[in-house]
């Protein structure tokens, strides 16, 4: 009987050793999994931070480039307009001594044409509105007047202020009188 008790106690000890070994193995596996998961989380966080930093740098660089492009476009336009400013200066000086209105008119038209051609070469285009059908996407009606005949109803009768397109986009709506 003593021997049986010893055997039972040995079995119990062995079972306890085995179960604690299994628990130790499970704990080690769980710790190993936790370490692996923590490494993965750290790696993904690092990738996220790098990607976020790259995006922020890209956003700042894009904003800076956009400002440079706008600045360069303005610089080009102003450079193109300087000769017109010079022409106005010369016209003001020569108008002090010229008495013939025909010459003044001719000089004024030359400066206007030069100015308009520069604006046109930079994408500005005047709208043709008079005699066309009223379009709210292009025209701003400032007043209405009775139509001389039925076919003129809804048509632009007069243009008070010209409208302009800049590269196919409406820069300024034409202010018009509409026949009703």
C-alpha positions as CSV (number, residue, x, y, z in Angstrom):
1,X,0.0,0.0,0.0
2,X,2.8,2.3,0.8
3,X,4.2,1.6,-2.6
4,X,0.9,2.4,-4.3
5,X,0.8,5.7,-2.4
6,X,4.3,6.5,-3.6
7,X,3.4,5.6,-7.1
8,X,0.3,7.8,-7.0
9,X,2.3,10.6,-5.5
10,X,4.9,10.2,-8.2
11,X,2.2,10.2,-10.9
12,X,0.7,13.4,-9.3
13,X,4.1,15.1,-9.2
14,X,4.7,14.0,-12.9
15,X,1.3,15.3,-13.9
16,X,2.0,18.6,-12.1
17,X,5.4,18.9,-13.7
18,X,4.0,18.1,-17.1
19,X,1.1,20.6,-16.6
20,X,3.5,23.3,-15.4
21,X,5.8,22.5,-18.3
22,X,2.8,22.9,-20.7
23,X,1.8,26.1,-19.0
24,X,5.4,27.3,-19.3
25,X,5.4,26.4,-23.0
26,X,2.0,28.2,-23.5
27,X,3.3,31.2,-21.6
28,X,6.5,31.2,-23.7
29,X,4.4,30.9,-26.9
30,X,2.1,33.7,-25.8
31,X,5.0,35.9,-24.9
32,X,6.6,35.0,-28.2
33,X,3.4,35.9,-30.0
34,X,3.1,39.1,-28.0
35,X,6.7,40.0,-29.0
36,X,6.0,39.2,-32.6
37,X,2.8,41.2,-32.5
38,X,4.5,44.2,-30.8
39,X,7.2,44.1,-33.5
40,X,4.6,44.1,-36.2
41,X,2.8,47.0,-34.5
42,X,6.0,48.9,-34.2
43,X,6.9,48.2,-37.8
44,X,3.4,49.4,-39.0
45,X,3.6,52.5,-36.9
46,X,7.0,53.3,-38.3
47,X,5.6,52.8,-41.9
48,X,2.6,55.0,-41.0
49,X,4.8,57.8,-39.6
50,X,7.1,57.7,-42.7
51,X,4.2,57.8,-45.1
52,X,2.5,60.6,-43.2
53,X,5.8,62.6,-43.2
54,X,6.1,62.0,-46.9
55,X,2.6,63.2,-47.5
56,X,3.1,66.3,-45.4
57,X,6.3,67.1,-47.3
58,X,4.5,66.5,-50.6
59,X,1.6,68.8,-49.5
60,X,4.0,71.6,-48.5
61,X,6.1,71.2,-51.7
62,X,2.9,71.4,-53.9
63,X,1.7,74.5,-52.1
64,X,5.1,76.2,-52.6
65,X,5.2,75.2,-56.3
66,X,1.7,76.5,-56.8
67,X,2.7,79.9,-55.3
68,X,5.8,79.9,-57.6
69,X,3.7,79.2,-60.7
70,X,1.2,82.0,-59.8
71,X,4.1,84.3,-59.1
72,X,5.8,83.4,-62.4
73,X,2.5,83.9,-64.4
74,X,2.0,87.3,-62.8
75,X,5.6,88.2,-63.5
76,X,5.2,87.3,-67.2
77,X,2.0,89.3,-67.6
78,X,3.5,92.4,-65.9
79,X,6.6,92.1,-68.0
80,X,4.3,92.0,-71.1
81,X,2.4,95.1,-69.9
82,X,5.5,97.3,-69.2
83,X,5.8,98.4,-72.9
84,X,2.2,99.6,-72.7
85,X,3.0,101.6,-69.6
86,X,5.9,103.1,-71.5
87,X,3.6,104.0,-74.4
88,X,1.2,105.7,-71.9
89,X,4.1,107.7,-70.5
90,X,5.2,108.8,-74.0
91,X,1.6,109.6,-74.9
92,X,1.1,111.8,-71.8
93,X,4.3,113.7,-72.6
94,X,3.5,114.2,-76.3
95,X,-0.1,115.2,-75.4
96,X,1.2,118.3,-73.7
97,X,2.4,119.7,-77.0
98,X,0.1,118.2,-79.6
99,X,-3.0,120.2,-80.5
100,X,-4.4,118.0,-83.4
101,X,-7.1,115.7,-81.9
102,X,-6.7,113.3,-84.8
103,X,-3.2,112.5,-83.8
104,X,-4.3,112.1,-80.2
105,X,-7.0,109.7,-81.3
106,X,-4.6,107.7,-83.4
107,X,-2.1,107.4,-80.6
108,X,-4.8,106.4,-78.1
109,X,-6.0,103.6,-80.5
110,X,-2.4,102.3,-81.0
111,X,-1.9,102.0,-77.3
112,X,-5.3,100.4,-76.8
113,X,-4.6,97.8,-79.6
114,X,-1.2,97.0,-78.1
115,X,-2.7,96.5,-74.7
116,X,-5.6,94.4,-76.0
117,X,-3.3,92.2,-78.0
118,X,-1.1,91.5,-74.9
119,X,-4.2,90.5,-72.9
120,X,-5.4,88.4,-75.9
121,X,-2.1,86.6,-76.1
122,X,-2.5,85.8,-72.4
123,X,-5.8,84.0,-72.9
124,X,-8.3,86.9,-72.6
125,X,-11.2,86.8,-75.1
126,X,-14.2,89.3,-75.3
127,X,-17.7,87.9,-75.2
128,X,-20.0,88.6,-78.1
129,X,-23.4,89.3,-76.5
130,X,-25.4,91.9,-78.5
131,X,-28.1,90.2,-80.6
132,X,-27.5,86.8,-78.9
133,X,-30.0,85.0,-76.7
134,X,-29.7,85.9,-73.0
135,X,-27.7,83.2,-71.1
136,X,-27.5,83.4,-67.3
137,X,-24.1,81.6,-67.5
138,X,-22.6,84.4,-69.5
139,X,-24.7,87.5,-69.0
140,X,-25.9,89.6,-66.1
141,X,-29.2,91.4,-66.9
142,X,-29.1,94.9,-65.4
143,X,-32.4,96.0,-66.9
144,X,-35.1,94.9,-69.3
145,X,-36.8,96.8,-72.1
146,X,-39.8,96.1,-74.3
147,X,-38.8,94.1,-77.4
148,X,-39.3,95.9,-80.7
149,X,-40.7,92.7,-82.2
150,X,-41.6,89.1,-81.0
151,X,-38.4,87.5,-82.4
152,X,-36.2,89.8,-80.2
153,X,-37.9,88.6,-76.9
154,X,-35.2,87.1,-74.6
155,X,-32.4,88.5,-76.7
156,X,-29.6,90.8,-75.5
157,X,-30.6,94.3,-76.8
158,X,-27.6,96.2,-75.6
159,X,-24.3,95.6,-73.8
160,X,-23.5,98.1,-71.0
161,X,-20.3,96.4,-69.9
162,X,-18.4,93.8,-72.0
163,X,-17.9,90.4,-70.6
164,X,-14.6,88.4,-71.0
165,X,-13.4,84.8,-71.0
166,X,-10.0,83.8,-69.7
167,X,-9.0,80.5,-71.2
168,X,-12.6,79.4,-71.9
169,X,-13.7,80.4,-68.3
170,X,-15.9,83.4,-67.6
171,X,-13.7,86.1,-66.1
172,X,-16.4,88.7,-66.1
173,X,-20.1,88.4,-67.0
174,X,-21.4,90.8,-69.6
175,X,-23.8,93.4,-68.1
176,X,-26.6,93.6,-70.6
177,X,-30.1,95.0,-71.4
178,X,-32.6,92.3,-72.3
179,X,-35.5,92.7,-74.6
180,X,-38.7,91.5,-73.1
